[in-house]
Amino acid sequence: MHKKQHFMVRLVRTVALLFVLLAGLMVFVYTPFYSKCIVFLLNHFVPIEVNLVAAKSQQIAALSEHDNLEPGSDLWIARQAYLNVLQDTAQREDAQSLNLIEARYKVLEQQISKNHVNDDQDSDEPQPASDVISTHQAALHVAPHPQDEAAAASNIAAILRLNSDVDAQLLMEKYTKFLNQYPVKIDSKEPVSSQVSKDLQQVKNNNHDYKVDTSKPSAIVVLGGGLTFDKTTKSIVVNGYTRLRLEKTLEVEQQNQLPIVLSGVEAPYMQKWLQQRGVDAKLLEKRSMNTCENSRFSSLLLQKKGGAPKIILITDEYHMPRTRRLFAMNGIATVPVNAPIPSQLTTWKPALQNYDHSRRANYELLATIRDVVFGTSDCREVP
């Protein structure tokens, strides 16, 4: 009987102690210190080392808001060859040849596009080289020198034999040769076209602005935080989380004149919000549905636009560690800029508003553990 009473006393004491600990934990969750502890753990234990293999896709580091060519594609290689030839010609102060190179580039560009259309249609009868030349000369109002017509046909025919499996360097050499040798006749007295001037400026920017120091950020990436319905205007607008990230974007943009990437299905609404405040974000990634897709699709967009080895990343402090890890896995280093969330922490006392932070911290902690242990199974490979 004595032993039974002793067991019951220990059980009651144990239950009472667990109850006190649970009550203390509940109180702790409603203090500002709980969420701060989670953020500390996430910032110190979540790895953000950049994947060096994936980083190679961003090493071009010539980000442009206007270039829509897929890096490594035939058209992209042709564009690089054209810019290189244009730069070499400008350095030789051979102004009369600049428009000539532009005309050759238009022929080459149209031919590559035509080849892709023919490939898509599974055409078994390629157009003869002589017909190709005639077609594009008529479109551009240029004419070959008669004595060089055979050489022109040979150049075009050589390019037609190249396919997407050919080595990129060989393709670059073929395109460069074409841009230097394809015979066209233009008015040598015409001034340098405005397009050539813009292309030369792009070459200058690529060589000086972006490639001098790739350790500097090349873009500002803002992650969407959700949308809501405005009962006053009867329209969908950005919610509080997204709005605060955009407000932080305005601050960062004033200090860093960089292209802005808006990521998430919220992107069009984010763009509208910024435009109403005089800022135009031209790079929209509007297909991602979660954080993994935010990082993957934004990385693909940056790669497509010329590469960004490092970015300024804007999201809230709870979301930041997991997001930085995912961008690092996609080959991009990040400079974190934390945006606030709608509710503010108290200085020390427990309060209901602190639970918003604790709930957000718990979600990111569990999501990070899930990503590290099980991977990101809910992330599409391509948008």
C-alpha atoms as one frame of an Amber mdcrd trajectory, in Angstrom:
protein
   0.000   0.000   0.000   2.882   2.338   0.831   4.589   1.667  -2.545   1.361
   2.378  -4.418   0.987   5.759  -2.710   4.605   6.569  -3.452   4.065   5.777
  -7.158   0.964   7.969  -7.336   2.822  10.861  -5.708   5.614  10.616  -8.265
   3.088  10.448 -11.076   1.282  13.538  -9.849   4.562  15.386  -9.479   5.606
  14.380 -12.992   2.291  15.451 -14.479   2.419  18.735 -12.573   5.963  19.377
 -13.785   5.014  18.643 -17.403   2.026  20.927 -17.069   4.210  23.726 -15.729
   6.732  23.204 -18.547   3.955  23.170 -21.146   2.422  26.301 -19.689   5.859
  27.934 -19.658   6.384  26.944 -23.298   3.000  28.374 -24.274   3.858  31.625
 -22.555   7.285  31.591 -24.234   5.654  31.162 -27.662   3.709  34.372 -27.069
   6.846  36.319 -26.188   9.098  37.998 -28.774  12.002  35.775 -27.749  10.618
  32.539 -29.210  10.561  33.674 -32.833  13.939  35.343 -32.404  15.405  32.051
 -31.209  14.026  30.225 -34.268  15.472  32.874 -36.603  18.841  32.569 -34.868
  18.837  28.796 -35.368  17.797  29.071 -39.020  20.413  31.703 -39.823  23.219
  29.715 -38.221  22.417  26.158 -39.286  20.765  26.376 -42.720  23.527  25.959
 -45.368  23.749  28.643 -48.061  26.867  27.512 -49.940  26.393  28.098 -53.653
  26.244  25.034 -55.903  29.275  25.592 -58.143  27.934  23.447 -60.983  24.667
  25.372 -61.107  26.562  28.652 -60.738  28.184  28.163 -64.154  24.851  28.985
 -65.782  24.975  32.467 -64.219  28.636  33.286 -64.887  27.990  35.256 -68.053
  26.992  38.050 -65.663  25.649  40.294 -68.402  22.117  40.705 -67.140  19.787
  42.614 -69.436  16.122  43.422 -68.930  15.527  43.263 -72.669  17.376  40.158
 -73.930  14.904  37.316 -74.400  17.282  34.784 -75.935  17.889  31.476 -74.226
  21.591  31.182 -73.284  23.276  28.490 -75.349  20.634  28.539 -78.080  21.602
  29.084 -81.724  20.109  32.577 -81.721  21.931  33.444 -78.501  25.269  32.240
 -79.926  24.614  34.253 -83.087  23.926  37.320 -80.955  27.203  36.879 -79.065
  29.098  36.456 -82.350  27.454  39.610 -83.713  28.348  41.668 -80.636  31.940
  40.423 -80.773  32.312  41.264 -84.461  30.638  44.630 -83.902  33.045  45.433
 -81.100  36.114  44.444 -83.138  34.944  46.593 -86.055  34.288  49.584 -83.793
  37.768  49.269 -82.281  39.256  49.410 -85.772  37.276  52.647 -86.275  35.736
  51.144 -89.378  32.398  52.932 -89.123  31.348  52.109 -92.692  31.302  48.387
 -91.914  29.014  48.639 -88.862  25.795  48.800 -90.873  27.137  46.026 -93.115
  27.579  43.734 -90.101  24.084  44.575 -88.929  22.657  43.590 -92.324  24.568
  40.304 -92.247  23.324  39.635 -88.727  19.697  40.107 -89.806  20.196  37.545
 -92.576  21.773  35.109 -90.127  19.104  35.674 -87.481  16.256  35.103 -89.900
  17.897  31.990 -91.312  18.320  30.429 -87.852  14.680  31.171 -87.021  13.586
  29.653 -90.314  15.635  26.527 -89.644  13.925  26.108 -86.268  10.497  26.380
 -87.896  11.475  23.776 -90.469  12.745  21.473 -87.703   9.470  21.814 -85.824
   7.559  20.874 -88.946   9.853  17.864 -89.543  10.645  19.020 -93.032  12.680
  16.435 -94.950  13.508  18.758 -97.834  15.746  21.665 -96.770  15.551  24.805
 -98.849  18.477  25.124-101.294  21.152  27.553-100.223  20.636  29.717-103.299
  16.900  30.031-102.530  17.675  30.940 -98.919  19.996  33.718-100.016  17.481
  35.130-102.471  14.664  35.081 -99.907  16.556  37.005 -97.240  18.159  39.432
 -99.640  14.709  40.385-100.871  13.483  40.840 -97.308  16.414  43.084 -96.403
  16.741  44.883 -99.746  20.395  43.875-100.024  22.146  42.234-102.935  25.270
  40.060-103.131  28.255  40.962-105.165  27.990  38.682-108.238  31.537  37.410
-107.925  30.937  36.334-104.335  27.547  34.654-104.799  29.080  31.166-104.854
  30.984  31.879-101.637  27.797  33.180-100.015  25.944  30.017-100.950  28.779
  27.965 -99.489  28.647  29.867 -96.207  24.878  29.492 -95.897  25.064  25.814
 -96.809  27.694  25.230 -94.125  25.484  26.829 -91.509  22.487  24.789 -92.649
  24.452  21.616 -91.981  24.971  22.597 -88.354  22.437  21.431 -85.810  21.838
  21.942 -82.096  24.219  19.122 -81.199  27.248  20.865 -82.658  29.833  22.298
 -80.312  28.949  25.860 -79.310  32.474  27.070 -79.997  32.374  25.695 -83.544
  29.005  27.319 -84.081  30.385  30.627 -82.809  33.273  30.392 -85.257  30.917
  29.637 -88.181  28.643  32.552 -87.302  31.608  34.895 -86.884  32.944  33.905
 -90.298  29.525  34.503 -91.836  29.240  37.947 -90.224  32.665  38.885 -91.586
  32.327  37.468 -95.099  28.711  37.257 -96.255  28.459  39.593 -99.269  25.787
  42.268 -99.106  25.599  45.662-100.775  24.412  48.668 -98.774  24.788  52.406
 -99.038  28.164  53.105 -97.454  27.241  56.763 -97.028  24.424  56.006 -94.607
  25.199  57.024 -91.009  25.474  54.361 -88.341  21.960  53.143 -87.537  20.393
  53.738 -84.143  20.181  49.977 -83.564  23.921  49.561 -84.110  24.528  52.379
 -81.636  22.368  50.600 -79.059  24.169  47.313 -79.672  27.552  48.992 -79.218
  26.296  50.473 -75.956  25.268  47.008 -74.811  28.773  45.725 -75.591  30.185
  48.560 -73.518  27.832  47.783 -70.636  28.619  44.079 -70.732  32.340  44.710
 -70.671  32.392  47.397 -68.028  29.275  47.619 -65.926  28.458  43.973 -65.283
  31.687  42.080 -65.800  34.057  44.196 -63.776  33.042  42.727 -60.420  30.734
  39.718 -60.427  30.761  39.733 -56.623  28.373  42.677 -56.718  24.618  42.038
 -56.988  23.196  42.139 -60.494  19.487  42.283 -59.650  16.911  42.770 -56.912
  14.636  39.751 -56.493  11.401  40.233 -54.565   9.306  37.232 -53.540   5.540
  37.539 -53.431   3.810  37.008 -50.114   0.225  36.629 -51.240  -2.816  38.513
 -52.521  -6.079  39.676 -50.994  -9.437  41.090 -52.054  -9.984  44.814 -51.590
 -13.643  45.290 -50.671 -13.444  49.016 -51.427 -12.232  48.750 -55.024 -13.697
  45.256 -55.552 -10.372  44.058 -56.959  -7.497  41.739 -56.124  -4.494  43.519
 -54.614  -1.275  42.583 -52.813  -1.720  41.575 -49.185   0.148  43.000 -46.198
   3.125  40.642 -46.499   3.682  41.479 -50.170   3.087  45.202 -49.656   5.762
  45.438 -46.968   8.238  43.611 -49.198   7.488  46.078 -51.995   7.936  49.028
 -49.654  11.347  47.634 -48.760  12.024  47.240 -52.501  11.444  50.965 -53.013
  14.069  51.713 -50.369  16.591  49.293 -51.870  15.971  50.465 -55.432  16.846
  54.051 -54.512  20.249  52.878 -53.275  20.898  50.275 -55.980  19.954  51.011
 -59.573  19.462  47.378 -60.536  16.852  45.431 -62.527  13.966  44.248 -60.325
  12.674  40.673 -60.570   9.194  40.049 -59.149   8.667  36.367 -58.367   5.407
  34.499 -57.852   1.902  34.409 -59.264   1.513  37.767 -57.517   4.052  39.371
 -59.872   1.591  41.291 -62.137  -0.113  42.797 -59.088   3.279  43.617 -57.552
   4.315  45.301 -60.796   1.145  47.419 -60.787   1.802  48.463 -57.168   5.347
  49.552 -58.010   4.330  51.355 -61.195   1.819  53.422 -59.221   4.828  54.646
 -57.212   7.045  55.421 -60.179   9.130  52.240 -60.285   8.985  49.856 -63.242
   9.927  46.225 -62.688  10.350  44.707 -66.140  11.358  41.168 -65.170   8.346
  39.144 -64.052   8.467  35.499 -62.990   4.744  34.867 -62.576   4.347  31.086
 -62.574   5.850  29.951 -59.281   3.453  28.649 -56.638   5.854  28.043 -53.736
   9.302  28.974 -52.454  11.129  26.237 -54.324   9.573  27.339 -57.599  10.288
  30.994 -56.713  13.994  30.226 -56.559  14.124  27.814 -59.494  12.044  29.827
 -61.949  13.677  33.134 -60.977  17.093  31.551 -61.501  16.034  30.334 -64.941
  14.748  33.798 -65.815  17.999  35.430 -64.692  19.991  32.885 -66.679  17.869
  33.571 -69.752  18.444  37.301 -69.375  22.233  36.942 -69.284  23.159  35.708
 -65.816  23.267  37.024 -62.243  25.803  35.308 -59.944  24.624  37.390 -56.978
  21.333  39.107 -56.181  19.730  41.223 -53.497  16.941  39.081 -52.061  13.902
  40.646 -50.391  11.513  38.634 -48.225  10.756  38.422 -44.492  13.353  37.265
 -41.985  11.637  33.931 -41.277  11.417  33.065 -44.952  14.941  34.273 -45.719
  17.169  31.331 -44.606  15.215  28.678 -46.531  14.972  30.912 -49.594  18.701
  31.687 -49.566  19.471  27.970 -49.428  17.249  27.278 -52.438  18.775  30.091
 -54.491  22.248  28.804 -53.568  21.259  25.355 -54.828  20.354  27.041 -58.130
  23.776  28.687 -58.354  22.985  32.191 -57.064  24.501  33.891 -54.033  22.210
  36.241 -52.126  22.475  39.464 -50.158  19.557  39.279 -47.690  17.324  42.289
 -47.061  14.606  41.548 -44.529  11.158  43.050 -44.916   8.849  43.279 -41.885
   5.624  41.318 -41.537   2.300  43.050 -40.799   2.303  42.505 -37.023   5.047
  43.946 -34.834   6.795  42.198 -31.959   6.467  43.599 -28.473   9.611  44.554
 -26.603   9.399  41.753 -24.026   5.926  40.937 -22.722   3.744  38.090 -24.077
   1.084  39.247 -26.530  -1.252  37.780 -29.124   0.479  39.676 -31.946   3.719
  37.876 -31.163   2.050  34.595 -32.069   1.943  35.661 -35.724   5.734  35.717
 -35.666   5.961  32.443 -33.739   3.593  30.703 -36.153   5.594  32.007 -39.125
   8.844  30.868 -37.507   7.438  27.389 -36.788   6.288  26.973 -40.370   9.690
  27.918 -41.804  11.507  25.695 -39.319   9.407  22.668 -40.278   9.583  23.505
 -44.001  13.374  23.782 -43.833  13.674  20.441 -42.047  11.379  18.890 -44.662
  13.444  20.309 -47.546  16.752  19.160 -46.069  15.589  15.671 -45.106  13.099
  14.793 -47.846  13.901  17.259 -50.629  11.460  19.482 -52.503   8.992  17.107
 -54.129   6.361  19.804 -54.786   8.645  21.833 -57.070   8.184  21.732 -60.842
  11.341  21.481 -62.928  10.348  24.116 -65.496   7.690  26.854 -65.507
